[in-house]
Amino acid sequence: MQKVWIYLENGTFLEANSFGATGTSVGEIVFNTSLTGYQEIITDPSYAGQFITFTMPEIGNVGVNKDDMESTKAHCKGVLVRNYHHEYSNFRAQGDLDALLKEYGVLGICDIDTRYLTKMLRDEGSMMMIASTEISSKEELAKTLSQSPRIEEINYIEQVSTKEAYIHKSGAWNHIKMQYNKAVMSDKKVVVLDFGVKRNILNELVESGLEVEVIPSNFKADDLIARFEAGEIGGIFLSNGPGDPLTLKNEKAQVQKLIDKNIPMFGICLGHQMLSIAHGHDTYKLKFGQHGGNHPVANPVTKIVEITAQNHNYNVPDSIKDIAEVTHINLFDNTIEGVKYHNKPVFSVQHHPEASPGPHESKYIFKEFAKIVK
């Protein structure tokens, strides 16, 4: 292992050891409280532009495999872990995390006090940072960081979205056959607006009985409206994705055209935020966001509590209550987690019902969307 030097925008300067890729990288640092599923987290496109601090101290011990990739690559800027294990032990493992990070140019930082970092982020909020295996000077790191664009100034959607439309061919993971179920072609097709969609969101849409077509984020609303009116598609799904949703001006304009029609629509995470913004209710940034697989969410009507997977730094405002019914509330901070818009077949949730990693208590939401489409 070689040394890596870290500088945070609050002036904190740290030295640690590195694994994975080498070089210099700038991004926003957040923390994730999940106990398992580091590969799924690292390959989630929503983490593009971010460094992930894992509160779970042992990372790398179960290796990596092709089936647990949530996208085609690792999109995050880097990972910070207390203890990295190069030697792994799991019957599904096909390689080590070090090699995966090297393949996709992601910095790995280890032998660092992740509890200290997590408490700092909890108290001061998420912030920009720079990490380098090349630059050891605090002053030079600080200068480079100050001259780099902030995460909210970069449209990461353009980087993570698919470039060509395609039909998704797999369903949910089959624990008996140890493979993904094959898609059964449905008489109802939905179009997924890919802002950085996770593989298991697509799997769950297929598993709910829908044919799933994924299209790039530079879609044209008029084309989708024409396809819906012709009966070619039955609904639209707005995916998760990275960055500040308020930077997505073109996408907002297109979604606004869609909500004027009576098209069934369902959004998760960034998709949830985009629907709010398109309705005229701008999102705001949380202090340190919600990232993990253990967040309690309540339905205010049924009083049922679900333990959910979360990954977001932005939230919809309370003013959304003027045009939508709140269906889910986060019990950690009482922020809005889900809404159903008045007099429209449109609803969305902030949390991730597909989990991956995380609990599966919210998967029923995909079936609710399929019922509306059908």
Residue, then its C-alpha position, 0 to 999 in steps of 0.5 A: m500500500q502507498k500513502v494517500w493525503i486527504y484535505l477537506e474544505n473545512g481545513t482538515f488534513l489527513e494521511a492514510n493508506s491507499f488501495g485501488a486506483t492511484g492519482t488525485s480526485v475531487g468530490e463531495i464526502v458523505f457517509n453510508t451506514s449500511l452493514t452489507g453491500y459495499q459493491e452495490i453501493i460503490t457501483d450505484p450511479s447516484y454516488a457519481g461525484q462523491f467519496i463514500t465513507f463506510t461506517m461499517p469498519e470491515i470492507g472487502n472481506v466478501g470480495v466482489n462478483k459480476d452479479d452484484m454490479e448495480s451498473t456497468k462500472a463504479h461511479c464514485k470518486g473514492v471510498l474511505v474505510r477503516n479496515y480494507h481486507h484484500e483477502y476475501s471469503n465468500f462462495r459467490a466472490q469472483g475477485d477482490l475490491d482492490a482490482l474493481l476500484k483499479e479497473y474503474g479509476v476509483l481511489g480507495i482510502c483505508d487505515i483512517d478513523t471513519r468514526y471521526l469523519t462520520k461525526m464531523l460530517r454529522d456535525e458540519g454537514s457533507m463537504m467537498m474534499i480532495a484525495s491524492t497519492e501524488i500530492s502530499s502538500k496541504e497547501e497544494l491540495a487546498k489550492t487544487l480543491s479551491q479551483s475545482p468545481r463543486i458537485e452542484e456545478i456538474n451535470y453528472i447525469e450526462q455521464v451516467s445515463t445510457k447513450e442508447a435505448y435498450i430493453h431490460k431483459s432480467g428480473a429479480w434475483n432468484h436465491i434458489k437458482m442463484q441467478y436473475n430471473k429472465a424477463v417475461m415479455s408483457d403486454k404493457k411497456v413502460v419507459v425508464l428515463d435513465f438519470g443513473v438507474k440502478r440495475n435492481i430497479l429495472n429488475e423489480l419493474v420487470e418482476s412486477g410484470l412490465e416490459v421495460e425500455v430504458i432511454p437516455s436522459n436527453f429524451k423528448a417529451d413530445d415523442l413519449i406523449a405520442r407513444f403513450e397516446a398511440g398505446e405503445i407505452g403505458g407509463i413512465f418511470l423516472s430513475n434515481g441519479p447523482g448531483d443536484p436536481l436543480t441543475l437539470k434545467n432541460e430535464k425539468a422542462q421535458v418532465q413538465k410537459l409530461i405531467d400535463k398529460n394523464i400518463p401514469m408516472f412513478g419516480i424514485c430518489l432523483g425521479h421523486q425530486m424531479l417530479s416535485i421540481a417540475h410541479g413548481h416545488d424546488t428541492y433543498k439540500l439536507k445537512f448530510g443527507q440520508h445514506g444507508g440501509n436501515h432508515p425507518v419510514a412510516n405511512p402516516v395513514t396506515k401507521i405501518v413502518e418500513i425499514t428502507a434503503q436511502n441514498h440522497n442529499y436533497n429533499v422535496p419541500d413541505s410545500i408539496k403538500d399543497i398539491a400532493e398527499v404525503t404517503h411516507i415520512n422519514l422517522f429520523d428527521n420527519t422529512i417527506e419520503g413519498v407523495k401521491y399527486h392529487n388527481k393524477p396517476v403520478f406518485s414517487v418515493q425518496h427511498h429505494p424500494e429495490a434495496s440492493p443493498g438493504p431490506h425488501e419491505s418496500k418492494y410492493i411499491f413496484k406492484e402498485f405502479a404496475k397496477i396503475v399502468k395495467 
